[in-house]
């Protein structure tokens, strides 16, 4: 109920349950914004929570759930918001994370726990829920429907005849963002040396618009600028038409994975072993160990799993060569 990346991480679990239990009725309580990405997935009832309504949003959910009985709640998001909503769900089994991983007191709101495991990627930790309910075979698929309108939009913006490199420069967390001048240098390198057409994507927030202006001004070449111009479904279609996506730890990085596009993930603030694009291990830039060393004077194994480095020094640890060398290798294999 809080982030596009979390929705993407949840979809393989949904697909796994649907494959194993095809007649099971599934309801998904989801944020209003995130709903737009998955609303046309078949076989799922979506119950929408609008956090912008504040306390009224909780009353809305309570009203929708009143009188309903469920067999099982998969309490997969560790947040007070989700835990409060779980109080409205009438189910004999409320399955959550093990005590060690149950942040924000989630363990108080569940009566069954998944098996304790350490140092997993978020998606692998979510698969702990399917393991706990007796489903052993994992389906690592997303299969987000892309409507015809969105596909036509993507074809108009990224017509056939070119190979596209998408740069999605911003995360919703500003401390995760790389530097505009470095994005611009990488973009020009990709155009001049590898023959890519560069596309900028992102939302319409002030920081994303600022990044678009700065990157374009610093580039020698002219990119296609789609920042603030695409819906979630249109973005999904655009990402699918690209050869490569460059992004920090952000929703678009995970959406690219969902449509099968390789990602060069830029990681220094967050541990890529926990949060990288799931299918792009070999193409992830990992400066997280250096960031941890600089902040805590210790190694990654000595800090808690999921520890973040929110300092300004972290993302500049990623150098231009880190990215261009991966681009060069990927360009040779395409």
VENNORDA-V700981 format. One record per residue. N is the residue number from 0. RES is the residue in one letter. D_LAST is the distance of its C-alpha to the last C-alpha in Angstrom with 1 decimal. Layout:
# VENNORDA-V700981
n=N res=RES d_last=D_LAST
n=N res=RES d_last=D_LAST
This chain:
# VENNORDA-V700981
n=0 res=X d_last=36.8
n=1 res=X d_last=35.4
n=2 res=X d_last=31.6
n=3 res=X d_last=28.5
n=4 res=X d_last=26.8
n=5 res=X d_last=29.7
n=6 res=X d_last=29.4
n=7 res=X d_last=25.7
n=8 res=X d_last=26.9
n=9 res=X d_last=29.7
n=10 res=X d_last=27.9
n=11 res=X d_last=26.8
n=12 res=X d_last=30.5
n=13 res=X d_last=31.6
n=14 res=X d_last=29.4
n=15 res=X d_last=30.7
n=16 res=X d_last=34.3
n=17 res=X d_last=33.9
n=18 res=X d_last=32.5
n=19 res=X d_last=35.4
n=20 res=X d_last=38.2
n=21 res=X d_last=37.5
n=22 res=X d_last=41.0
n=23 res=X d_last=41.2
n=24 res=X d_last=41.8
n=25 res=X d_last=39.6
n=26 res=X d_last=40.5
n=27 res=X d_last=38.3
n=28 res=X d_last=40.0
n=29 res=X d_last=37.5
n=30 res=X d_last=37.5
n=31 res=X d_last=38.0
n=32 res=X d_last=34.8
n=33 res=X d_last=32.6
n=34 res=X d_last=34.2
n=35 res=X d_last=32.5
n=36 res=X d_last=29.1
n=37 res=X d_last=30.3
n=38 res=X d_last=33.5
n=39 res=X d_last=32.4
n=40 res=X d_last=31.5
n=41 res=X d_last=33.9
n=42 res=X d_last=36.5
n=43 res=X d_last=37.0
n=44 res=X d_last=39.9
n=45 res=X d_last=39.0
n=46 res=X d_last=41.8
n=47 res=X d_last=41.1
n=48 res=X d_last=42.3
n=49 res=X d_last=42.7
n=50 res=X d_last=43.0
n=51 res=X d_last=44.1
n=52 res=X d_last=47.3
n=53 res=X d_last=48.3
n=54 res=X d_last=51.1
n=55 res=X d_last=51.3
n=56 res=X d_last=47.7
n=57 res=X d_last=49.1
n=58 res=X d_last=52.1
n=59 res=X d_last=49.8
n=60 res=X d_last=47.9
n=61 res=X d_last=51.1
n=62 res=X d_last=52.6
n=63 res=X d_last=49.6
n=64 res=X d_last=49.9
n=65 res=X d_last=53.7
n=66 res=X d_last=55.1
n=67 res=X d_last=51.8
n=68 res=X d_last=51.3
n=69 res=X d_last=48.1
n=70 res=X d_last=47.7
n=71 res=X d_last=45.1
n=72 res=X d_last=43.6
n=73 res=X d_last=40.3
n=74 res=X d_last=40.9
n=75 res=X d_last=37.3
n=76 res=X d_last=37.5
n=77 res=X d_last=39.5
n=78 res=X d_last=41.4
n=79 res=X d_last=45.0
n=80 res=X d_last=44.0
n=81 res=X d_last=42.7
n=82 res=X d_last=45.6
n=83 res=X d_last=48.1
n=84 res=X d_last=46.7
n=85 res=X d_last=46.8
n=86 res=X d_last=50.6
n=87 res=X d_last=50.7
n=88 res=X d_last=48.9
n=89 res=X d_last=51.5
n=90 res=X d_last=49.9
n=91 res=X d_last=51.5
n=92 res=X d_last=48.3
n=93 res=X d_last=46.5
n=94 res=X d_last=43.6
n=95 res=X d_last=42.1
n=96 res=X d_last=40.7
n=97 res=X d_last=42.7
n=98 res=X d_last=45.2
n=99 res=X d_last=43.2
n=100 res=X d_last=40.2
n=101 res=X d_last=42.2
n=102 res=X d_last=42.1
n=103 res=X d_last=44.4
n=104 res=X d_last=47.0
n=105 res=X d_last=45.0
n=106 res=X d_last=46.8
n=107 res=X d_last=50.1
n=108 res=X d_last=48.8
n=109 res=X d_last=47.6
n=110 res=X d_last=49.7
n=111 res=X d_last=47.0
n=112 res=X d_last=44.2
n=113 res=X d_last=40.9
n=114 res=X d_last=40.8
n=115 res=X d_last=40.5
n=116 res=X d_last=37.2
n=117 res=X d_last=35.9
n=118 res=X d_last=32.8
n=119 res=X d_last=30.5
n=120 res=X d_last=27.6
n=121 res=X d_last=29.1
n=122 res=X d_last=27.6
n=123 res=X d_last=28.9
n=124 res=X d_last=32.3
n=125 res=X d_last=32.3
n=126 res=X d_last=31.9
n=127 res=X d_last=35.2
n=128 res=X d_last=36.8
n=129 res=X d_last=35.6
n=130 res=X d_last=36.7
n=131 res=X d_last=40.1
n=132 res=X d_last=40.7
n=133 res=X d_last=40.0
n=134 res=X d_last=36.5
n=135 res=X d_last=34.6
n=136 res=X d_last=31.5
n=137 res=X d_last=28.8
n=138 res=X d_last=26.6
n=139 res=X d_last=23.6
n=140 res=X d_last=22.8
n=141 res=X d_last=23.4
n=142 res=X d_last=23.6
n=143 res=X d_last=24.8
n=144 res=X d_last=26.0
n=145 res=X d_last=24.7
n=146 res=X d_last=27.4
n=147 res=X d_last=27.1
n=148 res=X d_last=28.3
n=149 res=X d_last=25.6
n=150 res=X d_last=22.9
n=151 res=X d_last=24.7
n=152 res=X d_last=24.8
n=153 res=X d_last=21.1
n=154 res=X d_last=20.6
n=155 res=X d_last=23.2
n=156 res=X d_last=21.8
n=157 res=X d_last=18.1
n=158 res=X d_last=18.5
n=159 res=X d_last=16.1
n=160 res=X d_last=14.8
n=161 res=X d_last=12.9
n=162 res=X d_last=10.0
n=163 res=X d_last=11.9
n=164 res=X d_last=12.3
n=165 res=X d_last=15.4
n=166 res=X d_last=18.0
n=167 res=X d_last=20.7
n=168 res=X d_last=23.0
n=169 res=X d_last=26.0
n=170 res=X d_last=27.4
n=171 res=X d_last=30.8
n=172 res=X d_last=32.0
n=173 res=X d_last=32.2
n=174 res=X d_last=32.3
n=175 res=X d_last=28.7
n=176 res=X d_last=27.4
n=177 res=X d_last=25.8
n=178 res=X d_last=27.2
n=179 res=X d_last=26.6
n=180 res=X d_last=26.6
n=181 res=X d_last=23.8
n=182 res=X d_last=21.7
n=183 res=X d_last=22.5
n=184 res=X d_last=21.6
n=185 res=X d_last=18.2
n=186 res=X d_last=17.7
n=187 res=X d_last=19.0
n=188 res=X d_last=16.8
n=189 res=X d_last=13.6
n=190 res=X d_last=15.1
n=191 res=X d_last=16.6
n=192 res=X d_last=14.2
n=193 res=X d_last=10.7
n=194 res=X d_last=11.8
n=195 res=X d_last=11.6
n=196 res=X d_last=14.7
n=197 res=X d_last=16.2
n=198 res=X d_last=18.2
n=199 res=X d_last=21.0
n=200 res=X d_last=22.2
n=201 res=X d_last=25.2
n=202 res=X d_last=28.7
n=203 res=X d_last=31.9
n=204 res=X d_last=33.5
n=205 res=X d_last=35.1
n=206 res=X d_last=32.9
n=207 res=X d_last=29.7
n=208 res=X d_last=31.2
n=209 res=X d_last=32.2
n=210 res=X d_last=28.7
n=211 res=X d_last=27.4
n=212 res=X d_last=30.2
n=213 res=X d_last=29.7
n=214 res=X d_last=26.0
n=215 res=X d_last=26.3
n=216 res=X d_last=29.4
n=217 res=X d_last=27.7
n=218 res=X d_last=24.5
n=219 res=X d_last=24.8
n=220 res=X d_last=22.3
n=221 res=X d_last=23.0
n=222 res=X d_last=21.0
n=223 res=X d_last=21.5
n=224 res=X d_last=24.1
n=225 res=X d_last=24.4
n=226 res=X d_last=26.3
n=227 res=X d_last=29.4
n=228 res=X d_last=28.5
n=229 res=X d_last=26.9
n=230 res=X d_last=28.5
n=231 res=X d_last=27.0
n=232 res=X d_last=26.0
n=233 res=X d_last=24.6
n=234 res=X d_last=22.6
n=235 res=X d_last=21.2
n=236 res=X d_last=20.2
n=237 res=X d_last=18.6
n=238 res=X d_last=16.6
n=239 res=X d_last=15.3
n=240 res=X d_last=14.0
n=241 res=X d_last=11.9
n=242 res=X d_last=8.3
n=243 res=X d_last=10.1
n=244 res=X d_last=13.8
n=245 res=X d_last=16.0
n=246 res=X d_last=19.5
n=247 res=X d_last=22.5
n=248 res=X d_last=24.3
n=249 res=X d_last=24.8
n=250 res=X d_last=24.8
n=251 res=X d_last=21.7
n=252 res=X d_last=19.6
n=253 res=X d_last=21.0
n=254 res=X d_last=20.7
n=255 res=X d_last=17.0
n=256 res=X d_last=17.1
n=257 res=X d_last=19.5
n=258 res=X d_last=17.2
n=259 res=X d_last=14.2
n=260 res=X d_last=12.2
n=261 res=X d_last=11.1
n=262 res=X d_last=13.8
n=263 res=X d_last=14.6
n=264 res=X d_last=18.3
n=265 res=X d_last=21.0
n=266 res=X d_last=23.9
n=267 res=X d_last=27.1
n=268 res=X d_last=29.8
n=269 res=X d_last=28.9
n=270 res=X d_last=28.0
n=271 res=X d_last=24.3
n=272 res=X d_last=25.6
n=273 res=X d_last=27.6
n=274 res=X d_last=25.7
n=275 res=X d_last=22.0
n=276 res=X d_last=19.4
n=277 res=X d_last=20.1
n=278 res=X d_last=16.7
n=279 res=X d_last=15.2
n=280 res=X d_last=17.5
n=281 res=X d_last=15.2
n=282 res=X d_last=13.9
n=283 res=X d_last=17.4
n=284 res=X d_last=19.5
n=285 res=X d_last=22.9
n=286 res=X d_last=25.9
n=287 res=X d_last=28.2
n=288 res=X d_last=30.1
n=289 res=X d_last=31.0
n=290 res=X d_last=32.2
n=291 res=X d_last=34.3
n=292 res=X d_last=35.7
n=293 res=X d_last=36.7
n=294 res=X d_last=38.3
n=295 res=X d_last=39.9
n=296 res=X d_last=40.1
n=297 res=X d_last=38.9
n=298 res=X d_last=35.8
n=299 res=X d_last=33.7
n=300 res=X d_last=35.7
n=301 res=X d_last=38.9
n=302 res=X d_last=38.1
n=303 res=X d_last=38.2
n=304 res=X d_last=35.0
n=305 res=X d_last=33.6
n=306 res=X d_last=35.3
n=307 res=X d_last=33.9
n=308 res=X d_last=34.2
n=309 res=X d_last=35.2
n=310 res=X d_last=36.1
n=311 res=X d_last=34.9
n=312 res=X d_last=33.9
n=313 res=X d_last=31.2
n=314 res=X d_last=28.1
n=315 res=X d_last=28.7
n=316 res=X d_last=28.2
n=317 res=X d_last=24.4
n=318 res=X d_last=23.6
n=319 res=X d_last=21.2
n=320 res=X d_last=19.8
n=321 res=X d_last=19.1
n=322 res=X d_last=16.6
n=323 res=X d_last=15.2
n=324 res=X d_last=14.7
n=325 res=X d_last=12.5
n=326 res=X d_last=10.6
n=327 res=X d_last=10.3
n=328 res=X d_last=9.1
n=329 res=X d_last=6.4
n=330 res=X d_last=5.4
n=331 res=X d_last=5.7
n=332 res=X d_last=3.8
n=333 res=X d_last=0.0
